[in-house]
């Protein structure tokens, strides 16, 4: 039996994070995705501002393959307390049965083609990916956590972002492999 542990430093926002996740990660950690250069200026800014912490984070950040096999230092993460209506609307749980999301959803459905409308029955409740999870190989020290929090706030202020940081989380993902059955070379147990 083996266990593999991955730590995730998560930045929760109030907006879909797909438009800024890589740049935010690069600004906070100095690390960019292997396949593209999204966040290169932000990564260089960290290297110039704090080369010692940049090296510390270079040693700490883990690259994990996405659904296409591209190694990335971050991924979108579902945000607790928020949901998606299936057509791009994101709402806090407190609005799950409110009138406003229902009205917005009805307006979006009305804009669909008749074929698209045929597949829509009612408002959906799906995970809302408003968070950015940065992959780390080990639990970050309090100093590193404080640095990441400060850098996230600095990025938000510098970018004059139309989104707000609503919190931070540290998660531990443990993957466990356990032998269930062994087979001999001829296929027998």
C-alpha positions as CSV (number, residue, x, y, z in Angstrom):
1,X,0.0,0.0,0.0
2,X,1.3,3.5,-0.9
3,X,0.0,6.9,-0.3
4,X,0.8,10.0,-2.4
5,X,0.1,13.4,-0.9
6,X,-0.4,16.7,-2.8
7,X,-1.1,20.0,-1.1
8,X,-3.3,22.6,-2.6
9,X,-3.2,26.2,-1.7
10,X,-6.6,27.5,-2.9
11,X,-7.5,31.1,-3.6
12,X,-11.3,31.5,-3.6
13,X,-12.9,34.4,-5.6
14,X,-16.4,35.5,-6.6
15,X,-15.8,35.1,-10.3
16,X,-15.1,32.3,-12.7
17,X,-11.3,31.8,-12.4
18,X,-10.6,30.5,-15.9
19,X,-9.6,33.9,-17.2
20,X,-6.9,34.7,-14.6
21,X,-5.8,31.5,-12.9
22,X,-2.5,31.0,-14.6
23,X,-1.5,34.7,-14.3
24,X,-2.5,34.8,-10.6
25,X,-0.5,31.6,-10.0
26,X,2.6,33.0,-11.8
27,X,2.4,36.2,-9.8
28,X,2.1,34.3,-6.5
29,X,4.7,31.6,-7.3
30,X,6.9,32.5,-10.2
31,X,5.8,29.3,-12.0
32,X,4.1,29.1,-15.4
33,X,2.6,26.3,-17.4
34,X,5.0,24.2,-19.5
35,X,3.0,24.5,-22.7
36,X,2.2,28.2,-22.9
37,X,3.6,31.5,-21.6
38,X,0.5,32.7,-19.7
39,X,1.8,34.6,-16.7
40,X,5.4,35.1,-17.9
41,X,5.5,38.8,-17.0
42,X,3.9,38.0,-13.6
43,X,6.5,35.2,-13.0
44,X,9.3,37.5,-13.9
45,X,7.9,40.2,-11.5
46,X,8.2,37.8,-8.6
47,X,11.7,36.8,-9.5
48,X,12.7,40.5,-9.5
49,X,10.8,41.3,-6.3
50,X,11.9,38.4,-4.2
51,X,14.5,36.0,-5.7
52,X,14.8,34.0,-2.5
53,X,11.1,33.3,-2.1
54,X,10.9,32.7,-5.9
55,X,13.5,29.9,-5.5
56,X,11.7,28.5,-2.4
57,X,8.4,28.3,-4.4
58,X,10.2,26.8,-7.4
59,X,11.2,24.0,-5.1
60,X,7.7,23.7,-3.6
61,X,5.4,24.0,-6.5
62,X,4.3,20.7,-8.1
63,X,3.3,20.3,-11.7
64,X,0.3,18.1,-12.4
65,X,-1.1,17.1,-15.8
66,X,-4.4,18.5,-16.8
67,X,-7.0,16.6,-18.9
68,X,-4.8,17.0,-22.0
69,X,-1.6,15.9,-20.3
70,X,-0.2,19.4,-20.0
71,X,1.8,19.9,-16.8
72,X,0.4,22.8,-14.9
73,X,1.2,24.4,-11.4
74,X,-2.5,25.1,-10.8
75,X,-6.0,24.2,-11.7
76,X,-9.5,25.5,-11.3
77,X,-11.2,24.3,-8.2
78,X,-14.8,24.1,-7.1
79,X,-15.7,26.9,-4.7
80,X,-17.6,25.9,-1.5
81,X,-20.8,27.8,-1.0
82,X,-21.3,28.7,-4.7
83,X,-23.0,27.0,-7.6
84,X,-23.3,27.3,-11.4
85,X,-26.6,27.3,-13.3
86,X,-25.2,25.3,-16.3
87,X,-25.2,28.4,-18.6
88,X,-22.4,30.4,-17.0
89,X,-24.2,32.0,-14.1
90,X,-22.5,31.7,-10.7
91,X,-24.4,32.3,-7.4
92,X,-23.9,31.9,-3.7
93,X,-25.7,29.0,-2.1
94,X,-28.0,31.5,-0.3
95,X,-29.6,32.2,-3.8
96,X,-30.2,28.5,-4.7
97,X,-34.0,28.9,-4.6
98,X,-34.2,32.7,-5.1
99,X,-36.1,34.3,-7.9
100,X,-33.2,36.3,-9.5
101,X,-31.1,33.2,-10.7
102,X,-34.3,31.7,-12.1
103,X,-35.1,34.9,-14.1
104,X,-31.5,35.2,-15.4
105,X,-31.5,31.6,-16.4
106,X,-34.9,32.0,-18.2
107,X,-33.4,35.0,-20.1
108,X,-30.4,32.9,-21.2
109,X,-32.5,30.0,-22.3
110,X,-34.7,32.4,-24.4
111,X,-31.5,33.5,-26.2
112,X,-30.7,29.9,-27.2
113,X,-31.6,28.4,-30.6
114,X,-34.8,26.2,-30.5
115,X,-32.5,23.1,-30.7
116,X,-30.6,24.3,-27.7
117,X,-33.8,25.1,-25.8
118,X,-35.0,21.6,-26.4
119,X,-32.2,20.2,-24.2
120,X,-32.8,22.6,-21.3
121,X,-35.4,21.5,-18.8
122,X,-34.7,23.6,-15.6
123,X,-32.0,25.4,-13.9
124,X,-29.0,23.2,-13.1
125,X,-26.9,23.2,-9.9
126,X,-23.3,22.4,-10.8
127,X,-20.0,23.2,-9.1
128,X,-18.8,26.8,-9.6
129,X,-15.1,27.0,-10.5
130,X,-14.3,30.4,-8.9
131,X,-11.2,29.2,-7.2
132,X,-7.5,28.6,-8.2
133,X,-5.7,25.7,-6.6
134,X,-1.9,25.9,-6.6
135,X,-0.2,22.5,-6.4
136,X,2.5,22.1,-3.7
137,X,4.7,19.1,-3.0
138,X,4.5,19.6,0.8
139,X,2.7,21.6,3.4
140,X,3.8,25.2,3.1
141,X,5.2,27.0,6.1
142,X,3.3,29.8,7.8
143,X,5.7,32.2,6.1
144,X,5.0,30.8,2.6
145,X,1.3,30.8,3.2
146,X,1.5,34.5,4.3
147,X,3.6,35.3,1.3
148,X,1.0,33.6,-1.1
149,X,-1.9,35.5,0.6
150,X,-0.1,38.8,0.3
151,X,0.9,38.2,-3.4
152,X,-2.7,37.2,-4.3
153,X,-4.0,40.4,-2.7
154,X,-1.2,42.4,-4.5
155,X,-2.2,40.8,-7.9
156,X,-5.8,41.7,-7.3
157,X,-4.9,45.3,-6.5
158,X,-2.4,45.6,-9.4
159,X,-4.7,44.1,-12.0
160,X,-7.7,46.3,-10.8
161,X,-9.5,43.0,-11.0
162,X,-13.3,43.0,-11.4
163,X,-13.4,40.0,-9.0
164,X,-12.9,39.8,-5.3
165,X,-10.8,37.4,-3.2
166,X,-13.3,35.8,-0.7
167,X,-10.9,33.5,1.1
168,X,-8.0,31.0,1.1
169,X,-7.9,27.3,1.9
170,X,-5.2,24.7,2.3
171,X,-6.2,21.2,1.2
172,X,-4.4,17.9,1.4
173,X,-5.1,15.4,-1.3
174,X,-4.1,11.9,-0.5
175,X,-4.2,9.2,-3.2
176,X,-4.0,5.7,-1.9
177,X,-3.1,2.6,-3.8
178,X,-3.9,-0.7,-2.2
179,X,-3.3,-4.2,-3.6
180,X,-6.6,-5.9,-4.0
181,X,-5.6,-9.1,-5.7
182,X,-2.4,-10.4,-7.3
183,X,-2.3,-12.7,-10.3
184,X,0.4,-15.2,-11.3
185,X,2.1,-15.0,-14.7
186,X,-0.4,-17.6,-16.1
187,X,-3.4,-15.5,-15.0
188,X,-4.4,-17.5,-12.0
189,X,-4.7,-16.1,-8.5
